[in-house]
């Protein structure tokens, strides 16, 4: 990967909205396979922002 890749800024509000929407959607799905994919997607979106913040907090402690 190139070092000059531009990253977009993602807000915690947007992440929270998307995670909530995915969780709501997963309650309407009967397929366990689709639920698993939605949960994985939700987790991936969550860690776009919160994983970095938690690591920074742990490093500061």
C-alpha positions in Angstrom: 0.0 0.0 0.0 1.1 3.5 -0.6 1.9 6.0 2.1 0.0 8.7 0.4 -3.5 7.1 0.8 -6.0 9.6 2.0 -8.4 8.5 4.8 -11.8 9.9 5.3 -12.9 11.1 8.7 -15.5 8.9 10.3 -17.4 10.3 13.3 -18.5 8.3 16.3 -22.1 9.5 15.7 -22.1 7.9 12.2 -20.6 4.7 13.5 -23.2 4.6 16.3 -26.0 5.1 13.8 -24.7 2.4 11.4 -24.2 -0.1 14.2 -27.7 0.5 15.6 -29.2 0.1 12.1 -27.3 -3.1 11.5 -28.4 -4.4 14.9 -32.0 -3.5 14.1 -31.8 -5.2 10.7 -30.4 -8.3 12.2 -33.5 -8.7 14.4 -35.7 -8.9 11.3 -33.6 -11.6 9.6 -34.4 -15.3 10.0 -31.3 -16.7 8.4 -28.5 -17.4 10.9 -25.9 -17.0 8.2 -27.2 -13.5 7.3 -27.3 -12.6 11.0 -23.7 -13.7 11.4 -22.7 -11.6 8.5 -24.6 -8.6 9.9 -23.0 -9.0 13.3 -19.5 -9.3 11.7 -20.2 -6.1 9.7 -21.5 -4.3 12.8 -18.3 -5.3 14.7 -16.1 -4.1 11.8 -17.9 -0.8 11.6 -17.6 -0.4 15.4 -13.9 -1.0 15.4 -13.3 1.6 12.7 -13.4 4.2 15.4 -13.6 2.7 18.9 -10.7 0.2 18.6 -8.2 3.1 18.1 -9.7 5.1 21.0 -9.5 2.2 23.4 -5.9 1.5 22.4 -5.0 5.2 23.0 -6.7 5.2 26.4 -4.9 2.0 27.4 -1.6 3.4 26.3 -2.1 6.5 28.3 -3.0 4.6 31.5 
